[in-house]
Amino acid sequence: MKANDPVSFADAVAVDAAIRAGIPGPKRPKGDGWFVHRDLVPLDQVDLSTAKDHGQLDLFLNECEGMCGV
């Protein structure tokens, strides 16, 4: 979404920022912080690159025939 639909990504970043304060209540006090991404950092600061972006080769080239281990 960040690369292909920047408007939608900006909306997602806005939602992520809006929920940051959390939901007040006895189990989760306000200020603990809520995040959209599992790394628990603001969405606009998340490293969204893939292993391929870092130079990792796909040695299988998606050539699985379903005969693994034969």
ABEGO torsion letter per residue (X at the ends): XAAABAAAAAAAAAAAAAAAAEBBEAABBBGAEBBABAAGBBAAABBABBAAAAGBBBAAGGABAGABGX
